[in-house]
Amino acid sequence: METLLQDIRYGLRMMLARPGFTAVATIALALGIGANTAVFSVVNGVLLRPLNYQQPERLVRIWEKSGEFSQGSVAYPNFRDWQDQNRVFQSIAAYRHEAYTITSGASPERISGRPVSAAFFSTLGVAPALGRDFLPGEDQLGSQLVAIVSNQFWKTKMGGAASAVGSNIVLDGNSYGVIGVLPASFHFGDQGDVYTGIAAIKKIELEARSFHPGIQVIARLKPGVTIDQARADMGGICDSLGRLYPESNEGHSVTIDSLYNAVVGDTGRLLIVLLGAVALVLLIACVNVANLLLARAAARSREIGIRVALGAGRLRIARQLLTESVILGLAGGGVGLVVAWLGTSAALKLVPAILPRSEDVGVDARVLGFTLLASVVTGLIFGLVPAIQASRPNLNESLKEGARGSTGASHRVRSALVVSEIAIALVLLAGAGLLLRTFIGLEGVNPGFESKNALTFQVALSTRNYSDATRIRGFFRDLLTEVRNIPGVTAAATTTLLPLSGDDSETQFFINGKPRPPISQLPNAMFYITSPWYSDAMHIPLLRGRYFTPQDNEKAPFVAVVDQNMQRLYFDGEDPVGRRITLQGGSDVSLEMEIVGVVGHVKQENLDTESGSAILPQLYMPFDQIPDKFLESGIGELNIVTRTASEPTSYVSAIKERVRGVDKDVPVYNISSIEQVVGSSIAQQRFTLLLLGSFALLALILASVGIYGVMAYSVTQRTHEIGIRMALGAGRPKILRIVVGGGFRLALVGVGVGLAGSILLTRFISGMLYGVTAHDPLTLGAVALLLTLVALAASYLPAMKAMRVDPMIALRYE
């Protein structure tokens, strides 16, 4: 221990004696370790931490499986049967996403909510921080309306006072008694502000087995029960329900997975790729610092030679040098921790929505331990080769008064290190290049509509104020008229489903005149309920017939518009205009419609697949023809789309004023341009490109610095040789070719090794690519050329210095 402390003190003195060297090495390491710590903190929060619930390993998600849907939402009557008949769950709960209008402030505001079954929080193992949980029966029709609020809502909307429990809040015109406040640490997906009883208010879609209104199910396994046993038990229940209710349930089953897998999804693969990429950046930083240490060890060869001559063994010298390297690594790690904190905070602000469990990302004991381990291991990695090299000095050479401390072996080691960092940089650049081409390709995809100069916003009507179908239709007619009268607005329409917004809605159908399968086997179509002129507002091409007009109202015969996929798949490519189609909304709900038009297909869920969703056909219905009983049960929220003559966001103030003019208590929210909606649909690709591109740029900079450092050091060591060459008649072009040629050869070898490695490693991101293969020759060729040019540029500056060598001074150089 005494010897170790002596090594540490000596190492610190050496660092302080060479502040320039220490600063450069620390910055390089801080960038590498900081980037790794930042990504690891995300991996730790998203993948490694257990879910913040009681015994989270026993929590599962359950989906209803039917036809092409392996993870479909659940019919509420099916959930009730699962709840009563299962033998494997300690508890089972349902929830759905909903939004409420709250009018307690100066203007109406839309807040997020979750109607839940009474066992929701007890299933998760979470108790309110204030008040109580739901009681059995408080989620049923006829029960008293009660609510549990989030901690954030309690603080910002209710003053954060304990007296809030027992008070009332008005949601959609209905008064709810607040019975509890959730802990500040509670998070569940997209955090809800208010939790209410799932069936406390009558919802027509909860009554039919054929309706799947976005209900999600979680459950807690009984102790000792496995997921496979749960699947077997639930499979038997589904078979029984299929026999009892063949019209709605025949062929239906369930998909069960752990809640952890359901929350994390595919994010794990993305984070592992990023962690691998940032590890390569750290490796390049290690190579650069190793080269610096080799150069410094050469300069210290006389000192080391004297120590060896005085009796120091190879192990003693190597240990001293490794101690200095580890101290450097720890210094880099300390600064890197600050870099990680700043980088993580910035990244989470840029893209919080696409990262699950972002609230769990932060610096904890595991992250600090990772940083410490990374710092020590990094110090050992970059210090090992210089320590081995320096611990075997040639005493005859190093003790000479004029010794320059350069050997052919050390030069070869430095050259090999430069080749390795060029190869690593090329792999990162290749990955970033492929993702850049993917992103450019996605931005060029035709979504089936025109996103420029279009604005969308949402409004919602409360069931208390708008319980009459005639009044509901009147509100939207008046609203659209007012919005269309705004100068510069060329079209306006409503739609229940906005493309690429993250929502979907399906309906079953069959073609009249063709054999009709059972309801449980009917095909699905993506279902849009829109007002007239929606195709004009979105610039969806009309291919045949017409779109809806004001004459397609509640008194007119039912009509529908289908897309080109529906025409191709179900009408054998023939013109479907004039044909009849039946929309099946359950065993007792069906609407027969005449097809009046065909429009182009739009990408509803994504841009990176050919159809844009798993549901290929699309069907449109006029908003005014929604049956009264469905309108009056609550239409939820509607999207309004406007086509404008100029920048769409400049119309926001005018639109809000027009909505207030129709009804001051109707909230206007989620305002954005359609271009922003489309951009948000590729946010994950943008996030991946941003990070991997940043890592690749950092690798390129570090590689170019490494090449420059080796070539500059080589010129310094060869000053005497260069002077002799120039004295013998070598001109400046010859010296330029010698120096730049050396850098060019290193670059070629590094590029060759990097190309071989990139062909293997870029396959890990093949699932993230669109419109380009993992071994695309154009991308690989471009990054190889870029890296070669950077290497030549990094070699040119030392070459310029070499060409300015004075032969008379160089011949006396020692």
WOSUL-V287800 format. One record per residue. RES is the residue in one letter. SS is DSSP state (@ for helix, = for strand, . for the rest). D_LAST is the distance of its C-alpha to the last C-alpha in Angstrom with 1 decimal. Layout:
res:ss:d_last
RES:SS:D_LAST
RES:SS:D_LAST
This chain:
res:ss:d_last
M:.:40.4
E:@:38.8
T:@:35.6
L:@:35.7
L:@:36.1
Q:@:33.2
D:@:31.0
I:@:32.4
R:@:31.8
Y:@:28.2
G:@:27.7
L:@:29.3
R:@:27.1
M:@:24.0
M:@:25.6
L:@:26.5
A:@:23.1
R:.:21.7
P:@:24.7
G:@:23.1
F:@:22.2
T:@:25.6
A:@:27.6
V:@:26.2
A:@:26.9
T:@:30.3
I:@:31.4
A:@:30.7
L:@:32.5
A:@:35.3
L:@:36.1
G:@:36.4
I:@:38.2
G:@:40.4
A:@:41.5
N:@:42.4
T:@:44.2
A:@:46.1
V:@:47.3
F:@:48.1
S:@:50.2
V:@:52.3
V:@:52.6
N:@:53.6
G:@:56.2
V:@:57.6
L:@:57.4
L:@:56.8
R:.:59.0
P:.:62.7
L:.:65.2
N:.:66.4
Y:.:69.9
Q:.:71.8
Q:.:71.1
P:@:69.5
E:@:69.3
R:@:73.1
L:=:73.2
V:=:73.7
R:=:74.4
I:=:77.4
W:=:77.9
E:=:81.0
K:=:80.4
S:=:82.5
G:.:82.0
E:.:78.5
F:=:77.8
S:=:76.2
Q:=:75.4
G:=:78.3
S:.:79.8
V:=:82.9
A:.:86.5
Y:@:87.7
P:@:90.9
N:@:88.7
F:@:86.5
R:@:89.7
D:@:90.8
W:@:87.4
Q:@:87.6
D:@:91.1
Q:@:90.8
N:.:87.4
R:.:87.1
V:.:83.3
F:=:82.2
Q:=:82.5
S:=:82.7
I:=:82.2
A:=:81.7
A:=:81.6
Y:=:80.0
R:=:79.5
H:=:77.6
E:=:79.6
A:=:79.3
Y:=:81.7
T:=:82.6
I:=:82.7
T:.:84.5
S:.:84.1
G:.:81.7
A:.:82.3
S:.:81.8
P:.:82.1
E:=:79.0
R:=:78.2
I:=:76.7
S:=:75.8
G:=:78.0
R:=:78.8
P:=:82.4
V:=:82.2
S:.:84.6
A:.:85.5
A:.:83.4
F:@:80.1
F:@:78.4
S:@:79.9
T:@:78.6
L:@:75.1
G:.:75.7
V:.:75.2
A:.:77.5
P:.:77.9
A:.:76.3
L:=:79.5
G:=:82.9
R:.:83.9
D:.:83.3
F:.:85.8
L:.:89.0
P:.:90.5
G:.:92.5
E:.:90.7
D:.:89.1
Q:.:92.5
L:.:94.8
G:.:97.1
S:.:94.9
Q:.:93.9
L:.:90.9
V:=:88.0
A:=:84.2
I:=:81.1
V:=:78.3
S:.:74.5
N:@:72.8
Q:@:71.1
F:@:74.5
W:@:76.1
K:@:73.6
T:@:73.4
K:@:77.0
M:.:79.1
G:.:77.4
G:.:76.1
A:.:79.3
A:@:81.0
S:@:84.2
A:@:83.0
V:.:84.3
G:.:87.9
S:.:87.5
N:=:88.0
I:=:85.9
V:=:87.3
L:=:85.7
D:.:87.1
G:.:90.2
N:=:90.8
S:=:90.6
Y:=:88.6
G:=:88.6
V:=:85.1
I:=:85.3
G:=:81.7
V:=:78.1
L:.:75.2
P:.:72.2
A:.:69.1
S:.:67.2
F:.:69.5
H:.:68.2
F:.:69.8
G:.:68.4
D:.:69.0
Q:.:70.2
G:.:73.8
D:.:75.2
V:=:78.7
Y:=:80.2
T:=:83.9
G:=:86.5
I:.:86.0
A:.:89.7
A:.:91.1
I:.:91.8
K:.:93.5
K:.:91.3
I:@:93.0
E:@:90.0
L:@:90.1
E:.:93.6
A:.:93.1
R:.:91.4
S:.:90.4
F:.:88.3
H:.:84.7
P:.:83.8
G:.:80.2
I:=:81.1
Q:=:78.3
V:=:79.0
I:=:77.1
A:=:78.4
R:=:77.6
L:=:78.1
K:.:80.4
P:.:78.6
G:.:77.9
V:.:78.6
T:.:76.0
I:@:75.3
D:@:76.8
Q:@:80.0
A:@:80.1
R:@:79.8
A:@:82.7
D:@:84.9
M:@:84.3
G:@:84.8
G:@:88.2
I:@:89.0
C:@:87.9
D:@:90.1
S:@:93.0
L:@:92.5
G:@:92.2
R:@:95.7
L:@:97.2
Y:.:95.7
P:@:95.1
E:@:95.0
S:@:92.0
N:@:90.4
E:.:91.0
G:.:87.7
H:.:85.8
S:=:83.5
V:=:80.6
T:=:76.8
I:=:75.5
D:=:71.9
S:=:70.1
L:@:69.8
Y:@:66.1
N:@:65.7
A:@:68.0
V:@:65.9
V:@:62.4
G:.:63.5
D:.:60.7
T:@:58.2
G:@:56.7
R:@:55.4
L:@:53.7
L:@:52.1
I:@:50.8
V:@:49.2
L:@:47.6
L:@:46.4
G:@:44.8
A:@:43.2
V:@:41.7
A:@:40.5
L:@:38.4
V:@:36.9
L:@:35.9
L:@:34.4
I:@:32.2
A:@:31.2
C:@:30.4
V:@:28.2
N:@:26.2
V:@:25.7
A:@:24.9
N:@:22.0
L:@:20.9
L:@:21.2
L:@:19.3
A:@:16.3
R:@:16.8
A:@:17.4
A:@:14.0
A:@:12.5
R:.:15.1
S:@:14.6
R:@:13.9
E:@:17.0
I:@:19.0
G:@:18.1
I:@:19.4
R:@:22.5
V:@:23.2
A:@:22.9
L:.:25.4
G:.:27.8
A:.:27.4
G:.:28.7
R:@:27.6
L:@:30.5
R:@:29.6
I:@:26.0
A:@:27.4
R:@:30.2
Q:@:27.9
L:@:25.9
L:@:29.2
T:@:30.7
E:@:28.0
S:@:28.6
V:@:32.3
I:@:32.0
L:@:30.2
G:@:33.0
L:@:35.6
A:@:34.2
G:@:34.2
G:@:37.7
G:@:39.0
V:@:37.9
G:@:39.0
L:@:42.5
V:@:42.9
V:@:41.8
A:@:44.3
W:@:47.1
L:@:46.6
G:@:46.2
T:@:49.3
S:@:51.4
A:@:50.5
A:@:51.2
L:@:54.6
K:@:55.7
L:@:54.9
V:.:56.9
P:.:59.0
A:.:61.9
I:.:60.3
L:.:58.9
P:.:61.5
R:.:61.3
S:@:58.9
E:@:60.6
D:@:59.1
V:.:55.5
G:.:53.5
V:.:51.3
D:.:53.0
A:@:52.1
R:@:51.4
V:@:48.9
L:@:47.2
G:@:47.0
F:@:45.6
T:@:42.8
L:@:42.0
L:@:42.0
A:@:39.9
S:@:37.3
V:@:37.1
V:@:37.1
T:@:34.6
G:@:32.2
L:@:32.8
I:@:32.3
F:@:29.0
G:@:27.7
L:@:28.9
V:@:26.4
P:@:23.2
A:@:25.0
I:@:25.8
Q:@:22.4
A:@:20.6
S:.:23.4
R:.:22.6
P:.:19.1
N:.:18.0
L:@:17.9
N:@:16.5
E:@:13.3
S:@:13.2
L:.:14.0
K:.:11.2
E:.:9.4
G:.:5.9
A:.:7.5
R:.:6.8
G:.:10.6
S:.:11.7
T:.:14.8
G:@:17.3
A:@:20.0
S:@:18.6
H:@:18.2
R:@:21.7
V:@:23.0
R:@:21.7
S:@:23.2
A:@:26.4
L:@:26.7
V:@:26.4
V:@:29.1
S:@:31.3
E:@:31.1
I:@:32.0
A:@:34.9
I:@:36.1
A:@:35.9
L:@:37.9
V:@:40.6
L:@:41.0
L:@:41.0
A:@:43.6
G:@:45.8
A:@:45.6
G:@:46.3
L:@:49.4
L:@:50.7
L:@:50.1
R:@:52.2
T:@:54.8
F:@:55.0
I:@:55.4
G:@:57.9
L:@:59.9
E:@:59.9
G:.:61.4
V:.:64.2
N:.:67.7
P:.:69.3
G:.:72.8
F:.:73.1
E:.:71.6
S:.:69.4
K:.:68.7
N:.:71.0
A:=:72.7
L:=:73.1
T:=:74.4
F:=:75.7
Q:=:78.0
V:=:81.3
A:=:83.5
L:.:87.2
S:.:88.6
T:.:91.5
R:.:93.5
N:.:93.5
Y:.:93.4
S:.:95.7
D:.:97.8
A:@:96.6
T:@:98.2
R:@:96.3
I:@:93.0
R:@:93.4
G:@:94.5
F:@:91.4
F:@:89.0
R:@:91.2
D:@:91.2
L:@:87.4
L:@:86.5
T:@:88.9
E:@:87.3
V:@:83.7
R:@:84.7
N:.:86.2
I:.:82.8
P:.:81.8
G:.:79.0
V:=:79.8
T:=:81.0
A:=:81.8
A:=:82.1
A:=:83.1
T:=:83.1
T:=:81.7
T:.:81.7
L:.:78.5
L:.:75.5
P:.:73.1
L:.:69.6
S:.:70.5
G:.:70.3
D:.:74.1
D:.:76.4
S:.:80.2
E:=:82.1
T:=:85.8
Q:=:87.8
F:=:89.9
F:=:92.0
I:=:93.2
N:.:97.0
G:.:98.8
K:.:96.4
P:.:96.8
R:.:95.9
P:.:93.9
P:.:94.3
I:@:92.6
S:@:90.0
Q:@:89.0
L:.:89.0
P:=:85.8
N:=:83.8
A:=:82.8
M:=:80.4
F:=:82.9
Y:=:82.7
I:=:85.5
T:=:85.1
S:.:87.1
P:.:88.0
W:.:85.3
Y:@:82.5
S:@:81.4
D:@:81.2
A:@:79.3
M:@:76.7
H:.:77.0
I:.:77.8
P:.:79.2
L:=:83.0
L:=:83.6
R:=:87.4
G:=:90.3
R:.:89.7
Y:.:88.1
F:.:90.1
T:.:92.1
P:.:94.0
Q:.:97.1
D:.:95.5
N:.:96.6
E:.:98.4
K:.:101.7
A:.:100.5
P:.:100.1
F:.:96.8
V:=:94.2
A:=:90.6
V:=:87.7
V:=:85.5
D:=:82.1
Q:@:81.4
N:@:80.3
M:@:83.8
Q:@:85.4
R:@:83.3
L:@:83.8
Y:@:87.4
F:.:89.2
D:.:87.9
G:.:86.3
E:.:89.7
D:.:90.4
P:.:91.1
V:.:92.6
G:.:96.2
R:.:95.6
R:=:96.1
I:=:93.7
T:=:94.4
L:=:92.0
Q:=:92.6
G:.:91.9
G:.:93.5
S:.:96.8
D:.:98.8
V:.:96.7
S:=:96.4
L:=:96.2
E:=:97.3
M:=:95.6
E:=:95.8
I:=:92.5
V:=:92.4
G:=:88.9
V:=:85.6
V:=:82.2
G:.:78.6
H:.:76.8
V:.:74.4
K:.:71.5
Q:.:72.7
E:.:70.2
N:.:66.9
L:.:65.2
D:.:63.4
T:.:66.5
E:.:68.9
S:.:71.9
G:.:70.1
S:.:72.2
A:.:73.9
I:.:77.2
L:.:77.6
P:.:80.9
Q:=:81.4
L:=:84.7
Y:=:85.6
M:=:88.7
P:=:90.0
F:@:89.6
D:@:93.1
Q:@:94.5
I:.:93.1
P:.:96.3
D:@:97.4
K:@:97.1
F:@:93.4
L:@:92.8
E:@:94.8
S:.:93.0
G:.:89.8
I:.:87.5
G:.:84.4
E:=:82.0
L:=:81.8
N:=:79.0
I:=:79.7
V:=:77.9
T:=:77.9
R:=:76.8
T:=:75.7
A:.:75.2
S:.:71.9
E:.:69.3
P:@:71.3
T:@:70.0
S:@:71.4
Y:@:74.9
V:@:74.4
S:@:76.2
A:@:79.2
I:@:79.5
K:@:79.6
E:@:82.3
R:@:84.4
V:@:84.2
R:@:85.3
G:@:88.1
V:@:89.4
D:.:89.0
K:.:87.0
D:.:86.8
V:.:84.9
P:.:81.2
V:=:78.6
Y:=:75.3
N:=:72.5
I:=:72.1
S:=:69.4
S:=:68.9
I:@:69.5
E:@:65.9
Q:@:64.7
V:@:67.0
V:@:65.5
G:@:62.0
S:@:62.8
S:@:63.9
I:.:60.3
A:@:58.7
Q:@:57.4
Q:@:55.6
R:@:54.2
F:@:53.0
T:@:51.4
L:@:49.7
L:@:48.5
L:@:46.8
L:@:45.5
G:@:44.3
S:@:42.5
F:@:40.8
A:@:39.9
L:@:38.4
L:@:36.4
A:@:35.2
L:@:34.3
I:@:32.2
L:@:30.4
A:@:29.8
S:@:28.4
V:@:26.1
G:@:25.0
I:@:24.3
Y:@:22.5
G:@:20.3
V:@:19.4
M:@:18.8
A:@:16.7
Y:@:14.5
S:@:14.4
V:@:13.4
T:@:10.5
Q:@:9.4
R:.:10.4
T:@:9.0
H:@:7.6
E:@:11.1
I:@:12.9
G:@:11.9
I:@:13.2
R:@:16.3
M:@:17.0
A:@:16.8
L:.:19.2
G:.:21.6
A:.:21.0
G:.:22.6
R:@:22.1
P:@:24.9
K:@:23.1
I:@:19.9
L:@:22.4
R:@:24.2
I:@:21.3
V:@:20.2
V:@:23.8
G:@:25.1
G:@:22.9
G:@:24.4
F:@:27.8
R:@:27.9
L:@:27.2
A:@:29.9
L:@:32.4
V:@:32.1
G:@:32.4
V:@:35.4
G:@:37.0
V:@:36.9
G:@:38.0
L:@:40.9
A:@:42.2
G:@:41.9
S:@:43.5
I:@:46.5
L:@:47.2
L:@:46.4
T:@:48.0
R:@:51.3
F:@:51.4
I:@:52.1
S:@:54.5
G:@:57.4
M:@:56.0
L:.:55.7
Y:.:58.3
G:.:58.6
V:.:55.3
T:.:54.5
A:.:51.7
H:.:50.0
D:.:50.7
P:@:48.7
L:@:48.5
T:@:46.9
L:@:44.5
G:@:43.5
A:@:43.0
V:@:40.7
A:@:38.7
L:@:38.3
L:@:37.5
L:@:34.7
T:@:33.3
L:@:33.3
V:@:31.6
A:@:28.9
L:@:28.4
A:@:28.4
A:@:25.8
S:@:23.5
Y:@:24.2
L:@:22.4
P:@:18.9
A:@:20.0
M:@:20.8
K:@:17.4
A:@:15.9
M:@:18.5
R:.:17.5
V:.:14.0
D:.:14.0
P:@:13.2
M:@:12.6
I:@:9.9
A:@:8.4
L:@:8.6
R:.:6.5
Y:.:3.7
E:.:0.0
